[in-house]
């Protein structure tokens, strides 16, 4: 085989490789946006809004979040840990009736500690912890954001049109969803934990998760979410 033919074959092979690579990148490009939107849901729209409608910039941010936290493996909770967290959340719910601002502050602390116990970044790194949670619990992470904002809003700012009692109640309700996600046994925790979790959820449904009445405590001591709108007082 002549040298010229060998060079020609090498050039052709290089061109084929370049074309294949370009086609692969082109095929992957249009799917990144929809894929991220499916993964992050409302968080995708929130990121786009934060970037003034620049979807590409938002997608770069969300992709970076996945690269940083996508491999995070959530740690299992010991049964005693789970019971302590549940008892604290129940206490925060009950406290809301007389001291909504203190209850919101406790819910914020509790979510930060619970997330840290599950293997997410420490609660002292709120923004990083929130980013990691958004990768793994995107549908519910805004509840944490809302309760954190309410907990750190000064009382005078609230009186001037910031977060009132009803806003704090709604933040607690939204944060409850993330709490339930984090307290639930992970897939690799074992069948017994999942069975207990299903039993608890069935108990919640039977009790009737009613936002307008104070719900009864379940057998496990975990009170279904209900904050009485009429009784809650501004702290």
N, C-alpha and C positions, 0 to 999 in steps of 0.2 A: 504494500500500500504506500502510495507516494506521500511525501510530506504535505503537499498542498491539500490532498484529500483528507488527511488526518486533521489539518487545521480547519478545513471546511466543516467536518463533522463536529469538531469541538465548538465552533461558532454556532452551529445549528442547535446543538444540545444546550448551550448557554442561553440562546434565545428562547428555546422551549421552556427552560426552567424559569426564566424571567416572566414569560407570559403566564405560566401556571401560577407563579407567586402573585402576580398582579390580579389574576382572576380570583384567586383565593381571598385576597384582601378585599377585593371589590364585593365578593359574595358575603364576607363577614361584616363589612361595614354597615349596610342597611339594617342588619339584624340586631346590632348592638343596642340601638335606641329602644325598639320594642322589647328586647330581652330585659333591659334594665327597668323599663316601665312595668313589666310584669313582676319583676322581683321586688321593686321598691313601692309600687302602687302610689299612694298619695305622697310619699316622700320624693318620688320623681317629680311630680308637679311642683312640690314645694321648692325643690332644688332649682328647677327652671325659673320659678318666680324670683328666687333669690338672686339669680344671675340675669335678671331683667329680660326674661324670655329667651335667653341664649341656650338652646337645648344642647348644643355641642359642649359648651362649658360645663353645664350641669352633668352631662354624661361623663365628662372627664373626672369631675369630682366624685361621682358615684362609683365609677370604675376604680378609682384610687381607694375608695373605702373598701371595696370588695378585695382588692389586692392586699390591703393591710389586715383585714379582719375576716376574710372569707374562710380561712382555715381554722379559725378558732373553734375549739371543741368545748362545749359547755360541761362543767363539772357537775356531778350529781350532788344532791343535798342529802345529808343524813336525815332520817325521820325526825329526830329531835330538833334539828335545825328547821325543818319545814314547819313543825308545830310552833316553834318560837316565832317565826316570821308570820304565820297565820294569826297567832294570838296578838301580835303587835298591830297587824292590819285591822283586826276586829276592834281593838282598843281605839285605834285612830278613827275608825268609822263612828264609834259610839261618842267619842270626844267631839266630833264635828257639831253635834247638836248645840253644845254650849260654847265651844271654842273652835270655830271653823278654821281660823288662821293657824292655831297650834296643830290642828289635825292635818292640815295641808303640809305644814313643815315636817311633821313626823312621816307622812306618806312619802315626801321627797327623800328624806334620809333613809327610809326603809327600802325604797326602790334602789337607791345608790348602793346600799350595803348588800342587798339581795343580788343585784347584778354582779357585784364584785365577788360574792361567794360562788356564783355560777361560772366564774372564770373570765368575765369581761373586765376591761380596764378599771382601775380603782375609781371610786366615786369622787375622789379629789380631782380627777381629770374629767370633769363633767362632759365637755365637748367630745373628747375621744371616746368616753364611755357611750355617749349618745350615738356617735357614728357607728361604733361596733354593734350596738343594739339594733340600729336601723338595718344592718346587713342581715341579721338573723331574725328579727322580730319587727319587720317594717310596718305591718298593718297596725301595730299597737304602740309604736314608740312615741307618737305625738302626745299620748296621754302623759308620759313622763315629762316631756317638754313643757306641757301646760301646767302640770302641778309644780314643776321646778320654778317656772316663771311666777306662779302665784305665791309660792313660798318665799321668794326673794323680793317680792314687791313690798315696799314700805307701806305701812298702814295709811299714812297721809296721802300717798299716791292713789291708794284704793279709794279713799273718800273723795278724791278729785276726779273720779270717773274711771279708775283703773279696774282692779279685780274686786267685785263685790261678792256677797255671800253666794248668790246663784252661780256666778262664774266659778267660784271655788268649788262649789258642789259639782258642777259639770266637769271640772278638772279632775276631781277625785273619782268620779264615775269613769272617765276616760282612762285614768291611770290604773284603775282596777283591772282592766283588760291585760295590761302588761304584767301586773303583779301575778295574775292567774297563769300567764304564759311562763313566767320565770319560776313559779312555785311548782308547776307541773313536772313530774318526773320526765327526764329526757328519754329518748327512744332506747338508749342502751342501759337504762337504770334497772331493768328487770321487770318481769310480768307483775309481781306483787304490787309494786308502786303504781303501775298503770291501772291495775284493778281498783286500788284504793282511790285513785284520782277519778275514775269513772263513777265509783260509788258516791264520792263527794259531789260530783257534778249532777248526778241523778237527784241527790238530796236537795241541791239548789233549785233544780227545776220543779221538784215537788213542792218546795216551799213557796214558789211563785216569786221570781225576782221582780219585785214591784218597787219602782222608784218613788211612789207616793205614800207607802206605808212602811213602818218599821218591821223588818222581817224577823222571823224567829231564828234562834240559833240551831244549827244542825247538830246531829249526834257527835260529830267530830269537833265541835266547838268552833266551827268556822262559820261566821254569820254571813249569809248572803247579802249582797250589796243593797242597801236601801238607806238613803238619808232623807229624813223628813224635811221637806221644804218649808213647812209652816213653822217648825220648832227651831230651826237653825238660827243662831244669833250671830251677828257681827261681833268678833272679838276686838 
